[in-house]
C-alpha cells in the first residue's frame, strides 16, 4: 500500500522523485525490520516454523543480510535443524554479522547437539581467538568440555565466563554442578546459592534450592534407634588419605556436615526446617570463609565468590538471602517470612542487585 501511494504521488509531481525514492527505500527498510520483529516474536513464543517462514520470504530479497541469516540460524537451532543452523551462521559470518561471536556460539551449540563435540569445541575456540573476552563463548566452551568429560578445563572456562559476566545465572548454575561433580560440596553450595540470588523463582530454581539441603545433609546419617533417649548421628566423611586435594574436599564435606548436625541438638530441634536452614547457611558461609582452604582457594574464588558472601555476612543479609533464594519452593513458612520481613528483603535485594566484584582478593 505504501508503494502504491508513492507512485501516485510521482504521477502528480515528478519533481519530487528524489525525495520519494528515498521514502520508498526507507519504507522498504522499515518493512524489513518489522518483518524481522514479527519473526523474532514468533521465535520467542516457540513458533520456530512460523519465524522461519517469514525469514525465508525475506531471504529472497535480502540473501546476504547478516542479521536475517543469524535469526534463521537461531530459529533452526531451536527447531533442531542443526545442519541449517550451522550453514546460516557461517553465511552470517561471511556477510560481516554484527554479532560474530554469537554466530560461533550457534555453530558450536549446533555441533554439540549433533553429538559432534570436537567440531563444536573447534568452533568455539575459533570464536575465542577472535573474541577472547566474549562471555558466552567461554560459557558454551565450558559446557562443551564438561560434556566431553574434561571437567577441569570445563571448570576453568565456566569460571572465566562468570568472571566476565557475574550476573549470568546459567554460569553459576553450571559451575555449581561441575564443582559438585569434582567433589567440592562447599563451593558447589555457594555457587547454587549464587545462582539463586540471581534467579530465585524461575522454572529451574526449585531443583537448586532443594540441592542446597541435600548437600548440607549428604554426609549425615541419623542412626538413632526407636525409643532411644539420645540421638546417634554418624558423619560419613569421604576418604582423606589420598592426597592434598582429597583432604581439602573432605574438609568442605566436614564443614557442611558439622552445620547439619546442629539440627539434632537441643537448639536445632526447637527450630523449624526453614529457621534451621537459615542458621545452617550462616554457619556454612562462616566456616568456608574462615577455613585455610578458603583463604588459599585462588583469585577466582576470593574475588567472585567469597568476597560476595563475606560482604553479605558483614552487611547482615544472610538470613534474608536464605529465605529469598528458596522462595521457589512455595513453602508456606518461607512465603510468610518474606511477607513479614519486607525491609530486610528489600535491603538484601537492593544490595545483591548492585554488588560488583572489587577486582581485589578478599583479605
Buried (B, 14 or more C-beta within 10 A) or exposed (E): EEEEEBEEBBEEEEEEEEEBEEBBEEBBEEEBEEBBEEBBEBBEEEBBEBBBBBBEEBBEEBEEBBBBBBBBBBBBBBBEBBEBBBBBBBBBBEBEBEBBBBBBBBBBBBBBEBEBBEBBBBBBBBBBEEBEEBBBBBBBBBBBBBBBEBBEBBBBBBBBBBBBBBEBBBBBBBBBBBBBEBBBBBBBBBBBBBBBBBBBBEEEBBEBBBBBBEBBBBBBEEEBEEEEEEBEBEEEBBEBEEEEEBBBBBBBBBBBBBBBBBBBEEEBEEBEEBBBBBBBBBBBBBBBBEBEBBBEBEEBBBBBBBBBBBBBBEEEBBBBBBBBBBBBBEBEEBEEBBEEBEEBBEBBBEBBEEBEBEEEBBE
